[in-house]
Amino acid sequence: MARRPDDSASRTSAAKAGTEPRNQRPADHVVIAVVGAPHGLRGEVRVKSYTENPMAVGDYGPLLGADGKTYRIKALRPVKDDIIIARLESVADRTAAEAITNLVLSVARGQLPPVEDDDEFYHADLVGLSVLDESGQVIGQVIGLMNFGAGDMLDIKLNRPGPSALLPFTKAFVPTIDLAQRVIHARPPADFGVDSPPPPGRDETKSKSKQTGRDKA
């Protein structure tokens, strides 16, 4: 989930599901976890959870894998921070666990709880919204959310050739979000959209091949 603070100084990190790989889940799904390396010899795997409470990844029933298969969690135990150890119903040994390393797991958007804070949003609800400037002109469309440590940023595909542009997800730059009309009213800075090198840690090529949500579900 992404939180929209009052100003850039108070920005908080994205609810993690917003950092999920793109294009690896149905449009109506939200990524809540990614399978990591095998753990031991009996099929257990390390899992990076994108839910606010990492252990909640087991609360949504069967999970859809990016491979099109359904995965049911039989057991979970915490390790550290957002990493947990999981035993999946169809994964019985290390070989099977190795075969699903880096597998993205998602759930249908309707399975997630409603948002209780007016300034928190599932990434999946923001992606695809049209972005309007102060004159009401459409300047682009949200294609994702990014977070490089300083706060959430909308990744916007502009209505012109060239790379996408990042807009800080704060009330100063994004004063109004109308989910019903599927539009965002923005106050972009004067230099918004001017071509520039990507922020530190951002690989422009990789970002275009990847895909969030609240993301903490």
Backbone hydrogen bonds, N-H to C=O, Kabsch-Sander energy under -0.5 kcal/mol:
donor,donor_aa,acceptor,acceptor_aa,energy
2,A,121,F,-3.3
4,R,119,D,-3.2
10,S,7,D,-1.3
11,R,8,S,-1.2
15,A,1,M,-8.1
17,A,50,Y,-1.1
18,G,15,A,-2.1
19,T,16,K,-3.5
20,E,17,A,-1.2
24,Q,21,P,-0.6
29,H,26,P,-1.9
30,V,107,V,-3.1
32,I,105,L,-2.2
33,A,105,L,-1.6
34,V,48,K,-1.9
35,V,103,L,-2.9
36,G,46,R,-4.2
39,H,44,E,-3.2
44,E,39,H,-0.5
45,V,86,A,-2.4
46,R,37,A,-2.8
47,V,84,I,-3.0
48,K,34,V,-2.8
49,S,47,V,-0.7
49,S,82,D,-3.1
50,Y,32,I,-3.3
51,T,32,I,-0.5
56,A,53,N,-2.7
57,V,54,P,-1.4
58,G,55,M,-1.6
59,D,56,A,-2.4
60,Y,57,V,-0.5
63,L,71,Y,-3.2
64,L,106,S,-2.8
65,G,63,L,-0.6
65,G,69,K,-3.3
66,A,104,V,-1.7
68,G,65,G,-2.2
71,Y,63,L,-3.2
74,K,72,R,-0.5
74,K,87,R,-3.2
75,A,87,R,-1.3
77,R,85,I,-1.7
79,V,83,I,-2.0
80,K,83,I,-1.4
83,I,80,K,-2.6
84,I,47,V,-2.5
85,I,77,R,-3.0
86,A,45,V,-2.9
87,R,75,A,-2.5
88,L,86,A,-0.5
89,E,72,R,-3.1
91,V,88,L,-1.6
92,A,90,S,-0.7
94,R,41,L,-1.1
97,A,93,D,-2.0
98,E,94,R,-2.8
99,A,95,T,-1.4
100,I,96,A,-0.6
100,I,97,A,-1.0
101,T,98,E,-1.2
102,N,35,V,-2.3
103,L,100,I,-2.1
105,L,33,A,-3.0
106,S,64,L,-2.4
107,V,30,V,-2.0
109,R,28,D,-3.3
111,Q,108,A,-2.1
112,L,109,R,-1.6
120,E,117,D,-1.8
121,F,2,A,-2.6
125,D,122,Y,-1.1
126,L,122,Y,-0.9
126,L,123,H,-1.0
127,V,123,H,-2.3
128,G,142,V,-2.8
129,L,126,L,-2.1
130,S,182,R,-2.1
131,V,140,G,-2.9
132,L,130,S,-0.5
132,L,184,I,-3.4
133,D,137,Q,-2.5
136,G,133,D,-1.9
139,I,131,V,-3.2
140,G,131,V,-1.1
141,Q,157,K,-1.9
142,V,129,L,-2.5
143,I,155,D,-3.2
144,G,155,D,-1.0
146,M,153,M,-2.8
148,F,151,G,-0.6
152,D,12,T,-0.8
153,M,146,M,-2.2
154,L,167,L,-3.1
155,D,144,G,-3.1
156,I,154,L,-0.7
156,I,165,A,-3.3
157,K,141,Q,-2.9
158,L,156,I,-0.8
159,N,139,I,-1.7
160,R,158,L,-1.8
165,A,156,I,-2.7
167,L,154,L,-2.1
169,F,152,D,-2.5
170,T,168,P,-1.8
171,K,5,P,-2.8
174,V,170,T,-3.1
176,T,185,H,-1.4
178,D,183,V,-2.8
179,L,177,I,-0.7
182,R,178,D,-1.0
183,V,178,D,-2.1
184,I,130,S,-2.7
185,H,176,T,-2.5
186,A,132,L,-3.3
186,A,184,I,-0.7
187,R,173,F,-3.0
192,F,189,P,-1.9
194,V,191,D,-2.0
202,R,199,P,-2.2
203,D,201,G,-0.6
204,E,202,R,-0.8
207,S,203,D,-2.8
208,K,204,E,-1.1
209,S,206,K,-1.5
210,K,206,K,-0.5
210,K,207,S,-0.8
215,D,121,F,-0.5
215,D,213,G,-2.2
217,A,215,D,-1.2
